[in-house]
Amino acid sequence: VTEREFRRLAETLGGHVAATVRGHRRHVTLVYLASPDHEAEFAAVARPRRVTISVRVDADPAWQRFARICPRGVELQSMDDFGVLGRLLEEGDDGTSERVIEHTVSGVPDAASAGFLASVEQLGVSIDYLPRLSGDLARTAVITHDAVPSDVTPIAWAVRGIAERFDGTYGGWDCEVVTAGRPPDRPSAPSRRRDRDEPNER
């Protein structure tokens, strides 16, 4: 809740949250603003009981502090995944039910698609393609597997790495919202692969 309020306040003031570092008992949020005159506003942000907020204002025109603590690699992927999980929880998801997770990858050149397919299938997931739209130079791959949303990062990071290795772009992942007491609307699809020579119609 507090982190979300920090983001809202930063956006209202024309700034942005540049990085977040979470520890067992300490949570550090780095906010960049055009003016240093908003210390009291951040100190007054709504927070849970027994949580204290300490605000320090520093000049960092060269973004040196950001360079030291900014997330990289799998840490950045984990933050992206945490954002998706947060949206699911806001929509009423129970956060614990296994369901079908869908990742998208676009832009893999046709000449590299065989290697891309082989590498993705080694992850034990299913892969299909969306129909190629007019003018598209490459199709969009949809990679699916069963997982609890909080456990997606290892596969997401692996899929991203494979996509980038074959000159593609990882588009993130999504899934249906599953509320408490209600199972997912659809079961996991069996392993499937659409070969490149098959028609692009589903």
Contact map, one row per residue, 1 for C-alpha under 8 A:
1111100000000000000000000000000000000000000001110000000000000000000000000000000000000000000000000000000000000000000000000000000000000000000000000000000000000000000000000000000000000000000000000000000000
1111110000000000000000000000000000000000000011110000000000000000000000000000000000000000000000000000000000000000000000000000000000000000000000000000000000000000000000000000000000000000000000000000000000
1111111000000000000000000000100000000000000000000000000000000000000000000000000000000000000000000000000000000000000000000000000000000000000000000000000000000000000000000000000000000000000000000000000000
1111111100000000000000000000000000000000000000000000000000000000000000000000000000000000000000000000000000000000000000000000000000000000000000000000000000000000000000000000000000000000000000000000000000
1111111110000000000000000000000000000000000011000000000000000000000000000000000000000000000000000000000000000000000000000000000000000000000000000000000000000000000000000000000000000000000000000000000000
0111111111000000100000000000000000000000010010000000000000000000000000000000000000000000000000000000000000000000000000000000000000000000000000000000000000000000000000000000000000000000000000000000000000
0011111111100001100000000000000000000000000000000000000000000000000000000000000000000000000000000000000000000000000000000000000000000000000000000000000000000000000000000000000000000000000000000000000000
0001111111110000000000000000000000000000000000000000000000000000000000000000000000000000000000000000000000000000000000000000000000000000000000000000000000000000000000000000000000000000000000000000000000
0000111111111000000000000000000000000000010000000000000000000000000000000000000000000000000000000000000000000000000000000000000000000000000000000000000000000000000000000000000000000000000000000000000000
0000011111111111100000000000001110000000000000000000000000000000000000000000000000000000000000000000000000000000000000000000000000000000000000000000000000000000000000000000000000000000000000000000000000
0000001111111111000000000000000000000000000000000000000000000000000000000000000000000000000000000000000000000000000000000000000000000000000000000000000000000000000000000000000000000000000000000000000000
0000000111111110000000000000000000000000000000000000000000000000000000000000000000000000000000000000000000000000000000000000000000000000000000000000000000000000000000000000000000000000000000000000000000
0000000011111110000000000000000010000000000000000000000000000000000000000000000000000000000000000000000000000000000000000000000000000000000000000000000000000000000000000000000000000000000000000000000000
0000000001111111000000000000000011000000000000000000000000000000000000000000000000000000000000000000000000000000000000000000000000000000000000000000000000000000000000000000000000000000000000000000000000
0000000001111111100000000000001111000000000000000000000000000000000000000000000000000000000000000000000000000000000000000000000000000000000000000000000000000000000000000000000000000000000000000000000000
0000001001100111110000000000001110000000000000000000000000000000000000000000000000000000000000000000000000000000000000000000000000000000000000000000000000000000000000000000000000000000000000000000000000
0000011001000011111100000000111100000000000000000000000000000000000000000000000000000000000000000000000000000000000000000000000000000000000000000000000000000000000000000000000000000000000000000000000000
0000000000000001111100000000111100000000000000000000000000000000010001000000000000000000000000000000000000000000000000000000000000000000000000000000000000000000000000000000000000000000000000000000000000
0000000000000000111110000000111000000000000000000000000000000000010011100000000000000000000000000000000000000000000000000000000000000000000000000000000000000000000000000000000000000000000000000000000000
0000000000000000111111000011110000000000000000000000000000000000000001000000000000000000000000000000000000000000000000000000000000000000000000000000000000000000000000000000000000000000000000000000000000
0000000000000000001111100011100000000000000000000000000000000000000010000000000000000000000000000000000000000000000000000000000000000000000000000000000000000000000000000000000000000000000000000000000000
0000000000000000000111110111000000000000000000000000000000000000000000000000000000000000000000000000000000000000000000000000000000000000000000000000000000000000000000000000000000000000000000000000000000
0000000000000000000011111110000000000000000000000000000000000000000000000000000000000000000000000000000000000000000000000000000000000000000000000000000000000000000000000000000000000000000000000000000000
0000000000000000000001111100000000000000000000000000000000000000000000000000000000000000000000000000000000000000000000000000000000000000000000000000000000000000000000000000000000000000000000000000000000
0000000000000000000000111110000000000000000000000000000000000000000000000000000000000000000000000000000000000000000000000000000000000000000000000000000000000000000000000000000000000000000000000000000000
0000000000000000000001111111000000000000000000000000000000000000000000000000000000000000000000000000000000000000000000000000000000000000000000000000000000000000000000000000000000000000000000000000000000
0000000000000000000111101111100000000000000000000000000000000000000000000000000000000000000000000000000000000000000000000000000000000000000000000000000000000000000000000000000000000000000000000000000000
0000000000000000000111000111110000000000000000000000000000000000000000000000000000000000000000000000000000000000000000000000000000000000000000000000000000000000000000000000000000000000000000000000000000
0010000000000000111110000011111000000000000000000000000000000000000000000000000000000000000000000000000000000000000000000000000000000000000000000000000000000000000000000000000000000000000000000000000000
0000000000000000111100000001111100000000000000000000000000000000010000000000000000000000000000000000000000000000000000000000000000000000000000000000000000000000000000000000000000000000000000000000000000
0000000001000011111000000000111110000000000000000000000000000000000000000000000000000000000000000000000000000000000000000000000000000000000000000000000000000000000000000000000000000000000000000000000000
0000000001000011110000000000011111000000000000000000000000000000000000000000000000000000000000000000000000000000000000000000000000000000000000000000000000000000000000000000000000000000000000000000000000
0000000001001111000000000000001111110000000000000000000000000000000000000000000000000000000000000000000000000000000000000000000000000000000000000000000000000000000000000000000000000000000000000000000000
0000000000000110000000000000000111110000000000000000000000000000000000000000000000000000000000000000000000000000000000000000000000000000000000000000000000000000000000000000000000000000000000000000000000
0000000000000000000000000000000011111100000000000000000000000000000000000000000000000000000000000000000000000000000000000000000000000000000000000000000000000000000000000000000000000000000000000000000000
0000000000000000000000000000000011111110000000000000000011000000000000000000000000000000000000000000000000000000000000000000000000000000000000000000000000000000000000000000000000000000000000000000000000
0000000000000000000000000000000000111110000000000000000000000000000000000000000000000000000000000000000000000000000000000000000000000000000000000000000000000000000000000000000000000000000000000000000000
0000000000000000000000000000000000111111110000000000000000000000000000000000000000000000000000000000000000000000000000000000000000000000000000000000000000000000000000000000000000000000000000000000000000
0000000000000000000000000000000000011111111000000000001110000000000000000000000000000000000000000000000000000000000000000000000000000000000000000000000000000000000000000000000000000000000000000000000000
0000000000000000000000000000000000000111111100000000000000000000000000000000000000000000000000000000000000000000000000000000000000000000000000000000000000000000000000000000000000000000000000000000000000
0000000000000000000000000000000000000111111110000000000000000000000000000000000000000000000000000000000000000000000000000000000000000000000000000000000000000000000000000000000000000000000000000000000000
0000010010000000000000000000000000000111111110000000001000000000000000000000000000000000000000000000000000000000000000000000000000000000000000000000000000000000000000000000000000000000000000000000000000
0000000000000000000000000000000000000011111110000000111000000000000000000000000000000000000000000000000000000000000000000000000000000000000000000000000000000000000000000000000000000000000000000000000000
0000000000000000000000000000000000000001111111000000000000000000000000000000000000000000000000000000000000000000000000000000000000000000000000000000000000000000000000000000000000000000000000000000000000
0100110000000000000000000000000000000000111111100000000000000000000000000000000000000000000000000000000000000000000000000000000000000000000000000000000000000000000000000000000000000000000000000000000000
1100100000000000000000000000000000000000000111110000000000000000000000000000000000000000000000000000000000000000000000000000000000000000000000000000000000000000000000000000000000000000000000000000000000
1100000000000000000000000000000000000000000011111011000000000000000000000000000000000000000000000000000000000000000000000000000000000000000000000000000000000000000000000000000000000000000000000000000000
1100000000000000000000000000000000000000000001111110000000000000000000000000000000000000000000000000000000000000000000000000000000000000000000000000000000000000000000000000000000000000000000000000000000
0000000000000000000000000000000000000000000000111110000000000000000000000000000000000000000000000000000000000000000000000000000000000000000000000000000000000000000000000000000000000000000000000000000000
0000000000000000000000000000000000000000000000011111000000000000000000000000000000000000000000000000000000000000000000000000000000000000000000000000000000000000000000000000000000000000000000000000000000
0000000000000000000000000000000000000000000000111111100000000000000000000000000000000000000000000000000000000000000000000000000000000000000000000000000000000000000000000000000000000000000000000000000000
0000000000000000000000000000000000000000000000100111110000000000000000000000000000000000000000000000000000000000000000000000000000000000000000000000000000000000000000000000000000000000000000000000000000
0000000000000000000000000000000000000000001000000011111000000000000000000000000000000000000000000000000000000000000000000000000000000000000000000000000000000000000000000000000000000000000000000000000000
0000000000000000000000000000000000000000001000000001111100000000000000000000000000000000000000000000000000000000000000000000000000000000000000000000000000000000000000000000000000000000000000000000000000
0000000000000000000000000000000000000010011000000000111110000000000000000000000000000000000000000000000000000000000000000000000000000000000000000000000000000000000000000000000000000000000000000000000000
0000000000000000000000000000000000000010000000000000011111000000000000000000000000000000000000000000000000000000000000000000000000000000000000000000000000000000000000000000000000000000000000000000000000
0000000000000000000000000000000000010010000000000000001111100000000000000000000000000000000000000000000000000000000000000000000000000000000000000000000000000000000000000000000000000000000000000000000000
0000000000000000000000000000000000010000000000000000000111110000000000000000000000000000000000000000000000000000000000000000000000000000000000000000000000000000000000000000000000000000000000000000000000
0000000000000000000000000000000000000000000000000000000011111000000000000000000000000000000000000000000000000000000000000000000000000000000000000000000000000000000000000000000000000000000000000000000000
0000000000000000000000000000000000000000000000000000000001111111100000000000000000000000000000000000000000000000000000000000000000000000000000000000000000000000000000000000000000000000000000000000000000
0000000000000000000000000000000000000000000000000000000000111111000000000000000000000000000000000000000000000000000000000000000000000000000000000000000000000000000000000000000000000000000000000000000000
0000000000000000000000000000000000000000000000000000000000011111000000000000000000000000000000000000000000000000000000000000000000000000000000000000000000000000000000000000000000000000000000000000000000
0000000000000000000000000000000000000000000000000000000000011111111000000000000000000000000000000000000000000000000000000000000000000000000000000000000000000000000000000000000000000000000000000000000000
0000000000000000000000000000000000000000000000000000000000011111111100000000000000000000000000000000000000000000000000000000000000000000000000000000000000000000000000000000000000000000000000000000000000
0000000000000000000000000000000000000000000000000000000000010011111110000000000000000000000000000000000000000000000000000000000000000000000000000000000000000000000000000000000000000000000000000000000000
0000000000000000011000000000010000000000000000000000000000000011111111000000000000000000000000000000000000000000000000000000000000000000000000000000000000000000000000000000000000000000000000000000000000
0000000000000000000000000000000000000000000000000000000000000011111111000000000000000000000000000000000000000000000000000000000000000000000000000000000000000000000000000000000000000000000000000000000000
0000000000000000000000000000000000000000000000000000000000000001111111000000000000000000000000000000000000000000000000000000000000000000000000000000000000000000000000000000000000000000000000000000000000
0000000000000000001010000000000000000000000000000000000000000000111111100000000000000000000000000000000000000000000000000000000000000000000000000000000000000000000000000000000000000000000000000000000000
0000000000000000011100000000000000000000000000000000000000000000011111110000000000000000000000000000000000000000000000000000000000000000000000000000000000000000000000000000000000000000000000000000000000
0000000000000000001000000000000000000000000000000000000000000000000011111011000000000000000000000000000000000000000000000000000000000000000000000000000000000000000000000000000000000000000000000000000000
0000000000000000000000000000000000000000000000000000000000000000000001111111000000000000000000000000000000000000000000000000000000000000000000000000000000000000000000000000000000000000000000000000000000
0000000000000000000000000000000000000000000000000000000000000000000000111111100000000000000000000000000000000000000000000000000000000000000000000000000000000000000000000000000000000000000000000000000000
0000000000000000000000000000000000000000000000000000000000000000000000011111110000000000000000000000000000000000000000000000000000000000000000000000000010001000000000000000000000000000000000000000000000
0000000000000000000000000000000000000000000000000000000000000000000000111111111000000000000000000000000000000000000000000000000000000000000000000000000000000000000000000000000000000000000000000000000000
0000000000000000000000000000000000000000000000000000000000000000000000111111111100000000000000000000000000000000000000000000000000000000000000000000000000000000000000000000000000000000000000000000000000
0000000000000000000000000000000000000000000000000000000000000000000000001111111110000000000000000000000000000000000000000000000000000000000000000000000010011000000000000000000000000000000000000000000000
0000000000000000000000000000000000000000000000000000000000000000000000000111111111000000000000000000000000000000000000000000000000000000000000000000000010000000000000000000000000000000000000000000000000
0000000000000000000000000000000000000000000000000000000000000000000000000011111111100000000000000000000000000000000000000000000000000000000000000000000000000000000000000000000000000000000000000000000000
0000000000000000000000000000000000000000000000000000000000000000000000000001111111110000000000000000000000000000000000000000000000000000000000000000000000000000000000000000000000000000000000000000000000
0000000000000000000000000000000000000000000000000000000000000000000000000000111111111000000000000000000000000000000000000000000000000000000000000000010110000000000000000000000000000000000000000000000000
0000000000000000000000000000000000000000000000000000000000000000000000000000011111111100000000000000000000000000000000000000000000000000000000000000010000000000000000000000000000000000000000000000000000
0000000000000000000000000000000000000000000000000000000000000000000000000000001111111110000000000000000000000000000000000000000000000000000000000000000000000000000000000000000000000000000000000000000000
0000000000000000000000000000000000000000000000000000000000000000000000000000000111111111000000000000000000000000000000000000000000000000000000000000000000000000000000000000010000000000000000000000000000
0000000000000000000000000000000000000000000000000000000000000000000000000000000011111111100000100000000000000000000000000000000000000000000000000000110000000000000000000000000000000000000000000000000000
0000000000000000000000000000000000000000000000000000000000000000000000000000000001111111110000000000000000000000000000000000000000000000000000000000000000000000000000000000000000000000000000000000000000
0000000000000000000000000000000000000000000000000000000000000000000000000000000000111111111000000000000000000000000000000000000000000000000000000000000000000000000000000000000000000000000000000000000000
0000000000000000000000000000000000000000000000000000000000000000000000000000000000011111111110100000000000000000000000000000000000000000000000000000000000000000000000000000000010000000000000000000000000
0000000000000000000000000000000000000000000000000000000000000000000000000000000000001111111111100000000000000000000000000000000000000000000000000000000000000000000000000000000000000000000000000000000000
0000000000000000000000000000000000000000000000000000000000000000000000000000000000000111111110000000000000000000000000000000000000000000000000000000000000000000000000000000000000000000000000000000000000
0000000000000000000000000000000000000000000000000000000000000000000000000000000000000011111110000000000000000000000000000000000000000000000000000000000000000000000000000000000010000000000000000000000000
0000000000000000000000000000000000000000000000000000000000000000000000000000000000000001111111000000000000000000000000000000000000000000000000000000000000000000000000000000000011100000000000000000000000
0000000000000000000000000000000000000000000000000000000000000000000000000000000000000001111111100000000000000000000000000000000000000000000000000000000000000000000000000000000011110000000000000000000000
0000000000000000000000000000000000000000000000000000000000000000000000000000000000000000100111111000000000000000000000000000000000000000000000000000000000000000000000000000000001110000000000000000000000
0000000000000000000000000000000000000000000000000000000000000000000000000000000000001001100011111000000000000000000000000000000000000000000000000001110000000000000000000000000001000000000000000000000000
0000000000000000000000000000000000000000000000000000000000000000000000000000000000000000000001111100000000000000000000000000000000000000000000000001110000000000000000000000000000000000000000000000000000
0000000000000000000000000000000000000000000000000000000000000000000000000000000000000000000001111110000000000000000000000000000000000000000000000001000000000000000000000000000001000010000000000000000000
0000000000000000000000000000000000000000000000000000000000000000000000000000000000000000000000011111000000000000000000000000000000000000000000000111100000000000000000000000000000000000000000000000000000
0000000000000000000000000000000000000000000000000000000000000000000000000000000000000000000000001111100000000000000000000000000000000000000000000111000000000000000000000000001100000001001100000000000000
0000000000000000000000000000000000000000000000000000000000000000000000000000000000000000000000000111110000000000000000000000000000000000000000011110000000000000000000000000001100000000001100000000000000
0000000000000000000000000000000000000000000000000000000000000000000000000000000000000000000000000011111000000000000000000000000000000000000000011110100000000000000000000000111000000000000000000000000000
0000000000000000000000000000000000000000000000000000000000000000000000000000000000000000000000000001111100000000000000000000000000000000000001111000000000000000000000000000111000000000000000000000000000
0000000000000000000000000000000000000000000000000000000000000000000000000000000000000000000000000000111110000000000000000000000000000000000001110000000000010000000000000111110000000000000000000000000000
0000000000000000000000000000000000000000000000000000000000000000000000000000000000000000000000000000011111000000000000000000000000000000000111100000000000000000000000000111100000000000000000000000000000
0000000000000000000000000000000000000000000000000000000000000000000000000000000000000000000000000000001111110000000000000000000000000000000111100000000000000000001000011111000000000000000000000000000000
0000000000000000000000000000000000000000000000000000000000000000000000000000000000000000000000000000000111110000000000000000000000000000011110000000000000000000000000011110000000000000000000000000000000
0000000000000000000000000000000000000000000000000000000000000000000000000000000000000000000000000000000011111000000000000000000000000000111100000000000000000000000000111000000000000000000000000000000000
0000000000000000000000000000000000000000000000000000000000000000000000000000000000000000000000000000000011111101100100000000000000000000011000000000000000000000001001111000000000000000000000000000000000
0000000000000000000000000000000000000000000000000000000000000000000000000000000000000000000000000000000000111111100000000000000000000000110000000000000000000000000001110000000000000000000000000000000000
0000000000000000000000000000000000000000000000000000000000000000000000000000000000000000000000000000000000011111100000000000000000000000010000000000000000000000000000000000000000000000000000000000000000
0000000000000000000000000000000000000000000000000000000000000000000000000000000000000000000000000000000000001111110000000000000000000000000000000000000000000000000000000000000000000000000000000000000000
0000000000000000000000000000000000000000000000000000000000000000000000000000000000000000000000000000000000011111111100000000000000000000000000000000000000000000000001000000000000000000000000000000000000
0000000000000000000000000000000000000000000000000000000000000000000000000000000000000000000000000000000000011111111110000000000000000000000000000000000000000000000001000000000000000000000000000000000000
0000000000000000000000000000000000000000000000000000000000000000000000000000000000000000000000000000000000000011111111000000000000000000000000000000000000000000000000000000000000000000000000000000000000
0000000000000000000000000000000000000000000000000000000000000000000000000000000000000000000000000000000000000001111111100000000000000000000000000000000000000000000001000000000000000000000000000000000000
0000000000000000000000000000000000000000000000000000000000000000000000000000000000000000000000000000000000010001111111110000000000000000000000000000000000000000011001000000000000000000000000000000000000
0000000000000000000000000000000000000000000000000000000000000000000000000000000000000000000000000000000000000000111111111000001000000000000000000000000000000000000000000000000000000000000000000000000000
0000000000000000000000000000000000000000000000000000000000000000000000000000000000000000000000000000000000000000011111111100000000000000000000000000000000000000000000000000000000000000000000000000000000
0000000000000000000000000000000000000000000000000000000000000000000000000000000000000000000000000000000000000000001111111110000000000000000000000000000000000000010000000000000000000000000000000000000000
0000000000000000000000000000000000000000000000000000000000000000000000000000000000000000000000000000000000000000000111111111101000000000000000000000000000000010010000000000000000000000000000000000000000
0000000000000000000000000000000000000000000000000000000000000000000000000000000000000000000000000000000000000000000011111111111000000000000000000000000000000000000000000000000000000000000000000000000000
0000000000000000000000000000000000000000000000000000000000000000000000000000000000000000000000000000000000000000000001111111100000000000000000000000000000000000000000000000000000000000000000000000000000
0000000000000000000000000000000000000000000000000000000000000000000000000000000000000000000000000000000000000000000000111111100000000000000000000000000000100000000000000000000000000000000000000000000000
0000000000000000000000000000000000000000000000000000000000000000000000000000000000000000000000000000000000000000000000011111110000000000000000001000000000000000000000000000000000000000000000000000000000
0000000000000000000000000000000000000000000000000000000000000000000000000000000000000000000000000000000000000000000000011111111000000000000000111000000000000000000000000000000000000000000000100000000000
0000000000000000000000000000000000000000000000000000000000000000000000000000000000000000000000000000000000000000000000001001111100000000000000111000000000000000000000000000000000000000000001111000000000
0000000000000000000000000000000000000000000000000000000000000000000000000000000000000000000000000000000000000000000010011000111110000000000011110000000000000000000000000000000000000000000000111100000000
0000000000000000000000000000000000000000000000000000000000000000000000000000000000000000000000000000000000000000000000000000011111000000000011100000000000000000000000000000000000000000000000011100000000
0000000000000000000000000000000000000000000000000000000000000000000000000000000000000000000000000000000000000000000000000000001111100000001111000000000000000000000000000000000000000000000000000100000100
0000000000000000000000000000000000000000000000000000000000000000000000000000000000000000000000000000000000000000000000000000000111110000001111000000000000000000000000000000000000000000000000000000000111
0000000000000000000000000000000000000000000000000000000000000000000000000000000000000000000000000000000000000000000000000000000011111000001100000000000000000000000000000000000000000000000000000000000111
0000000000000000000000000000000000000000000000000000000000000000000000000000000000000000000000000000000000000000000000000000000001111101011100000000000000000000000000000000000000000000000000000000000100
0000000000000000000000000000000000000000000000000000000000000000000000000000000000000000000000000000000000000000000000000000000000111111000000000000000000000000000000000000000000000000000000000000000000
0000000000000000000000000000000000000000000000000000000000000000000000000000000000000000000000000000000000000000000000000000000000011111000000000000000000000000000000000000000000000000000000000000000000
0000000000000000000000000000000000000000000000000000000000000000000000000000000000000000000000000000000000000000000000000000000000001111100000000000000000000000000000000000000000000000000000000000000000
0000000000000000000000000000000000000000000000000000000000000000000000000000000000000000000000000000000000000000000000000000000000011111111000000000000000000000000000000000000000000000000000000000000000
0000000000000000000000000000000000000000000000000000000000000000000000000000000000000000000000000000000000101000000000000000000000000011111000000000000000000000000000000000000000000000000000000000000000
0000000000000000000000000000000000000000000000000000000000000000000000000000000000000000000000000000000001111100000000000000000000010001111100000000000000000000000000000000000000000000000000000000000000
0000000000000000000000000000000000000000000000000000000000000000000000000000000000000000000000000000000001110000000000000000000011110001111110000000000000000000000000000000000000000000000000000000000000
0000000000000000000000000000000000000000000000000000000000000000000000000000000000000000000000000000000111100000000000000000000011110000011111000000000000000000000000000000000000000000000000000000000000
0000000000000000000000000000000000000000000000000000000000000000000000000000000000000000000000000000000111000000000000000000001111000000001111100000000000000000000000000000000000000000000000000000000000
0000000000000000000000000000000000000000000000000000000000000000000000000000000000000000000000000000011110000000000000000000001111000000000111110000000000000000000000000000000000000000000000000000000000
0000000000000000000000000000000000000000000000000000000000000000000000000000000000000000000000000000011110000000000000000000111100000000000011111000000000000000000000000000000000000000000000000000000000
0000000000000000000000000000000000000000000000000000000000000000000000000000000000000000000000000001111000000000000000000000111000000000000001111100000000000000000000000000000000000000000000000000000000
0000000000000000000000000000000000000000000000000000000000000000000000000000000000000000000000000001110000000000000000000001110000000000000000111110000000000000000000000000000000000000000100000000000000
0000000000000000000000000000000000000000000000000000000000000000000000000000000000000000000000000111100000000000000000000000000000000000000000011111000000000000000000000000000000000000000100000000000000
0000000000000000000000000000000000000000000000000000000000000000000000000000000000000000000000000111100000000000000000000000000000000000000000001111101100000000000000000000000000000000000000000000000000
0000000000000000000000000000000000000000000000000000000000000000000000000000000000000000000000111110000000000000000000000000000000000000000000000111111100000000000000000000000000000000000000000000000000
0000000000000000000000000000000000000000000000000000000000000000000000000000000000001000000000110100100000000000000000000000000000000000000000000011111100000000000000000000000000000000000000000000000000
0000000000000000000000000000000000000000000000000000000000000000000000000000000011001000000000110000000000000000000000000000000000000000000000000001111110000000000000000000000000000000000000000000000000
0000000000000000000000000000000000000000000000000000000000000000000000000000000000000000000000000000000000000000000000000000000000000000000000000011111111000000000000000000000000000000000000000000000000
0000000000000000000000000000000000000000000000000000000000000000000000000000000010000000000000000000000000000000000000000000000000000000000000000011111111110000000000000000000000000000000000000000000000
0000000000000000000000000000000000000000000000000000000000000000000000000100110010000000000000000000000000000000000000000000000000000000000000000000011111111000000000000000000000000000000000000000000000
0000000000000000000000000000000000000000000000000000000000000000000000000000000000000000000000000000000000000000000000000000000000000000000000000000001111111100000000000000000000000000000000000000000000
0000000000000000000000000000000000000000000000000000000000000000000000000000000000000000000000000000000000000000000000000010000000000000000000000000000111111110000000000000000000000000000000000000000000
0000000000000000000000000000000000000000000000000000000000000000000000000000100000000000000000000000001000000000000000000000000000000000000000000000000111111111000000000001100000000000000000000000000000
0000000000000000000000000000000000000000000000000000000000000000000000000100100000000000000000000000000000000000000000000000000000000000000000000000000011111111100000000000000000000000000000000000000000
0000000000000000000000000000000000000000000000000000000000000000000000000000000000000000000000000000000000000000000000000000000000000000000000000000000001111111110000000000000000000000000000000000000000
0000000000000000000000000000000000000000000000000000000000000000000000000000000000000000000000000000000000000000000000010000000000000000000000000000000000111111111000000100000000000000000000000000000000
0000000000000000000000000000000000000000000000000000000000000000000000000000000000000000000000000000000000000000000000000000000000000000000000000000000000011111111100001100000000000000000000000000000000
0000000000000000000000000000000000000000000000000000000000000000000000000000000000000000000000000000000000000000000000000000000000000000000000000000000000001111111110000000000000000000000000000000000000
0000000000000000000000000000000000000000000000000000000000000000000000000000000000000000000000000000000000000000000100110000000000000000000000000000000000000111111111000000000000000000000000000000000000
0000000000000000000000000000000000000000000000000000000000000000000000000000000000000000000000000000000010010000000100000000000000000000000000000000000000000011111111111100000000000000000000000000000000
0000000000000000000000000000000000000000000000000000000000000000000000000000000000000000000000000000000000000000000000000000000000000000000000000000000000000001111111111100000000000000000000000000000000
0000000000000000000000000000000000000000000000000000000000000000000000000000000000000000000000000000000000000000000000000000000000000000000000000000000000000000111111110000000000000000000000000000000000
0000000000000000000000000000000000000000000000000000000000000000000000000000000000000000000000000000000000011001101100000000000000000000000000000000000000000000011111110000000000000000000000000000000000
0000000000000000000000000000000000000000000000000000000000000000000000000000000000000000000000000000000000111000000000000000000000000000000000000000000000000000001111111000000000000000000000000000000000
0000000000000000000000000000000000000000000000000000000000000000000000000000000000000000000000000000000011111000000000000000000000000000000000000000000000000000001111111100000000000000000000000000000000
0000000000000000000000000000000000000000000000000000000000000000000000000000000000000000000000000000000011110000000000000000000000000000000000000000000000000001001100111110000000000000000000000000000000
0000000000000000000000000000000000000000000000000000000000000000000000000000000000000000000000000000001111000000000000000000000000000000000000000000000000000011001100011111000000000000000000000000000000
0000000000000000000000000000000000000000000000000000000000000000000000000000000000000000000000000000001111000000000000000000000000000000000000000000000000000000000000001111100000000000000000000000000000
0000000000000000000000000000000000000000000000000000000000000000000000000000000000000000000000000000001110000000000000000000000000000000000000000000000000010000000000000111110000000000000000000000000000
0000000000000000000000000000000000000000000000000000000000000000000000000000000000000000000000000000111100000000000000000000000000000000000000000000000000010000000000000011111000000000000000000000000000
0000000000000000000000000000000000000000000000000000000000000000000000000000000000010000000000000000111000000000000000000000000000000000000000000000000000000000000000000001111100000000000000000000000000
0000000000000000000000000000000000000000000000000000000000000000000000000000000000000000000000000011110000000000000000000000000000000000000000000000000000000000000000000000111110000000000000000000000000
0000000000000000000000000000000000000000000000000000000000000000000000000000000000000000000000000011000000000000000000000000000000000000000000000000000000000000000000000000011111000001000000000000000000
0000000000000000000000000000000000000000000000000000000000000000000000000000000000000001001110000000000000000000000000000000000000000000000000000000000000000000000000000000001111100001000000000000000000
0000000000000000000000000000000000000000000000000000000000000000000000000000000000000000000111101000000000000000000000000000000000000000000000000000000000000000000000000000000111110111000000000000000000
0000000000000000000000000000000000000000000000000000000000000000000000000000000000000000000111000000000000000000000000000000000000000000000000000000000000000000000000000000000011111110000000000000000000
0000000000000000000000000000000000000000000000000000000000000000000000000000000000000000000011000000000000000000000000000000000000000000000000000000000000000000000000000000000001111100000000000000000000
0000000000000000000000000000000000000000000000000000000000000000000000000000000000000000000000000000000000000000000000000000000000000000000000000000000000000000000000000000000000111110000000000000000000
0000000000000000000000000000000000000000000000000000000000000000000000000000000000000000000000000000000000000000000000000000000000000000000000000000000000000000000000000000000001111111000000000000000000
0000000000000000000000000000000000000000000000000000000000000000000000000000000000000000000000001000000000000000000000000000000000000000000000000000000000000000000000000000000001101111100000000000000000
0000000000000000000000000000000000000000000000000000000000000000000000000000000000000000000000000010000000000000000000000000000000000000000000000000000000000000000000000000000111000111111000000000000000
0000000000000000000000000000000000000000000000000000000000000000000000000000000000000000000000000000000000000000000000000000000000000000000000000000000000000000000000000000000000000011111000000000000000
0000000000000000000000000000000000000000000000000000000000000000000000000000000000000000000000000000000000000000000000000000000000000000000000000000000000000000000000000000000000000001111100000000000000
0000000000000000000000000000000000000000000000000000000000000000000000000000000000000000000000000011000000000000000000000000000000000000000000000000000000000000000000000000000000000001111110000000000000
0000000000000000000000000000000000000000000000000000000000000000000000000000000000000000000000000011000000000000000000000000000000000000000000001100000000000000000000000000000000000000011111000000000000
0000000000000000000000000000000000000000000000000000000000000000000000000000000000000000000000000000000000000000000000000000000000000000000000000000000000000000000000000000000000000000001111110000000000
0000000000000000000000000000000000000000000000000000000000000000000000000000000000000000000000000000000000000000000000000000010000000000000000000000000000000000000000000000000000000000000111110000000000
0000000000000000000000000000000000000000000000000000000000000000000000000000000000000000000000000000000000000000000000000000111000000000000000000000000000000000000000000000000000000000000011111000000000
0000000000000000000000000000000000000000000000000000000000000000000000000000000000000000000000000000000000000000000000000000011100000000000000000000000000000000000000000000000000000000000011111100000000
0000000000000000000000000000000000000000000000000000000000000000000000000000000000000000000000000000000000000000000000000000011100000000000000000000000000000000000000000000000000000000000000111110000000
0000000000000000000000000000000000000000000000000000000000000000000000000000000000000000000000000000000000000000000000000000001110000000000000000000000000000000000000000000000000000000000000011111010000
0000000000000000000000000000000000000000000000000000000000000000000000000000000000000000000000000000000000000000000000000000000000000000000000000000000000000000000000000000000000000000000000001111110000
0000000000000000000000000000000000000000000000000000000000000000000000000000000000000000000000000000000000000000000000000000000000000000000000000000000000000000000000000000000000000000000000000111110000
0000000000000000000000000000000000000000000000000000000000000000000000000000000000000000000000000000000000000000000000000000000000000000000000000000000000000000000000000000000000000000000000000011111000
0000000000000000000000000000000000000000000000000000000000000000000000000000000000000000000000000000000000000000000000000000000000000000000000000000000000000000000000000000000000000000000000000111111100
0000000000000000000000000000000000000000000000000000000000000000000000000000000000000000000000000000000000000000000000000000000000000000000000000000000000000000000000000000000000000000000000000000111110
0000000000000000000000000000000000000000000000000000000000000000000000000000000000000000000000000000000000000000000000000000000011110000000000000000000000000000000000000000000000000000000000000000011111
0000000000000000000000000000000000000000000000000000000000000000000000000000000000000000000000000000000000000000000000000000000001100000000000000000000000000000000000000000000000000000000000000000001111
0000000000000000000000000000000000000000000000000000000000000000000000000000000000000000000000000000000000000000000000000000000001100000000000000000000000000000000000000000000000000000000000000000000111
